[in-house]
C-alpha cells in the first residue's frame, strides 16, 4: 500500500550540514534575535520576526560524518561569526607555527628557501573538519534551529519556475526499485527560501544550474580529487602545528597537484594527496599517488611504527572565479563548495564557505523582512559577495588552475607570475573545458604496449583501496537502488574498454567500479559496488563519456568520518 508523503513547512531551509550551511543558519538566528531585541527595546520600528522555522538537513548519519578536508582553517570568517570563538573551546588541533615546502624526486627532497605568500599559514589553524563541523552544529543547537541528519536532498520542488523546497530520498526501497517492508517515502520539505550548501558537485545544485542555465558564459567548473589518511604515530614524533606541502614526485609533468602533511594533536598526522581531474592520463589514480607518496624517505621516517586511523576522499572545486555560476534563482541560493567558492592557490575554502553562508543568511533575512524571495530580492547575495573579501580573494586567484593546462613546470612559472600581477595572465580570463575532455585515449597516452608500473601494497605503510575504505567507516544499505547511475553500460563494456581501458577502476578511490570477465561470453563487463562509495563525486566528474551520474542515496549511508 502506498504511503502518503510527509510534508514539512519551514521558512528557511539549508541543505547540507557543512561549514557553509551551519554558519549561515547560525548567523541568521543571530540576526533574527538581534532584530527582535531592537524592536522590543524601541531602538527599531517594524515587525518582529516571530515563529520562524530554520532547518538544516544532512544526508549523513551524524553531523560531521560526511565532512572531510585537509584542513587548515583561515579563521577570518569564524572570527566574524563567533567573535569569542576561542572561549568556546573549538576543536582546533594546533595553530600553525611553521610551513615547509619541498620539491620531491623519488628518493630525495629539496626544500624551497622562500615560501610563496599563498602557502604562508601564519595565523591559521590545523583542524579536523569532521570535529569542527560537529562543534559548529553544537553552537547552532543552542539557537532555535533544527538540524536533521539522515535526510538527503534528492530533488528540488518547484512551482512554475520558483524553488519551493526539497524532496528527500526515499528509504526502504530495494535494488529493483520496489518498496520493502520498512519503506518510507522521502519528505517534501517546503521552504520560502532554499539555500544549497550540499558541497562539491551537489546533485540539487546541478539540477538548479541546469534548469536555469546559471553557468551560461562561465568556465565549466574544474575539480581536483583529494585523498587522505590520518595516522597515529609514536609519541614524540609529531610537531603539532607543522604544515608540510610537496610538489613533484610521484606526479608526472602532465599532472597538477601535490601532497600535504599536517601535524595534529594527540600524536596524529594528517597525510594527503591532491591531484587535478583534468589530467590527460587515463590511468590517473589519486589513491595510488597517496600510497606511493608514503614510500618516500620523508614519509617512511615520519610514519614508521604508526597506525592508520582513518581514510577519506573528496573532490574539490578548483575552477576559481570564472567558473562560479550565478548563485541565485527564484527561491534559492547556492553557497560554499556547491558554488565553487574555493581558492585553489591557497588550497583553502572553509573560510569562504562560512562567509558565503553568512552573506546568504543576510540575504534571507532581508527576504524575511520584505516577505519576498524573488530572484530580484535574492540578487542582493551577489552584491554582498562582490563587496566582501570573498570577491577579492577569489578574483586574485582567478586564473590559477587553468595556468597548469600545459604542464606542471610551465604552470609553475605562470602561477608565479600571476601572484605578482594580482591574478592577471597573458589573457585576463583563461578559458577551460570540462575536466573529462582532457583525458587522452590509452594508446595515445601510453602507446600500444605501454602501461603504468605495478605497485605492491604491503598492508603496513601502504594499503589497497578496500582496506582504506574500511577505515572510512563507510556503510550503505546493500539492498537499495544504486546511487551511481550509468546511462549506457554498452559504452562501459565495449567502447570504453577499448578506448580508455575503463579508467573508472583507477580514478575511483573506493573500488566502486570493477571490471569482471563474463563467464558465458568471455567479455569484460562492469560491476558496481556502490556500498563502497565514500561520496567523493570523482566518477561524476572524470568519466570520459559523461554517462555516470551520482545521485543521493538513502539517508544515513556513506562514510562516517570522525577525525578527517
Buried (B, 14 or more C-beta within 10 A) or exposed (E): EEEEEEEBEBBBBBBBBBBBBBBBBBBBBBBBEEBBEBBEEEEEEEEBBEEBBBBBBBBBBBBBBBBBBBBBBBBBBBEBBBEEBEEEEBBBBBBBBEBBBBBBEEEEBEEBEEBBEBBEBEEBBBBBBBBBBBBBBBBBEEBEBBBBBBBBBBBBBBEEEBBBBBBBBBBBBBEEEEBEEEBBBBBBBBBBBBBBBBBBBBBBBBBBBEEBEBBEEBBBBBBBBBBBBBBBBEEEBBEBBBBBBBBBBBBEEBBBBBBBBBBBBEBBBBBBBBBBBBBBBBBBBBBBBBBBBBBBEBBEEBBEEBEBBBBBBBBBBBBBBBBBBBBBBBBBBBBBBBBBBBBBBBBBBBBBBBBBBBBBBBBBBBBBBEEEBBBEBBBBBBEBBEEBBBBEBBBBBBBBBBBBBEEBEEBBEBBEBBBEEEBBBEEEEBEBEBBBEBBBBBBEBBEEEEEEEEEEBEEEBBBBBEBBBEBBBBEBBEEBBBBBEBEEEEBBBBEBBEBBBBBBBBBBBBBBBBBEEEEEEEEBBBEBBBBBBBBBBBBBBBBBBEBBBBBBBBBBBBBBBBBB
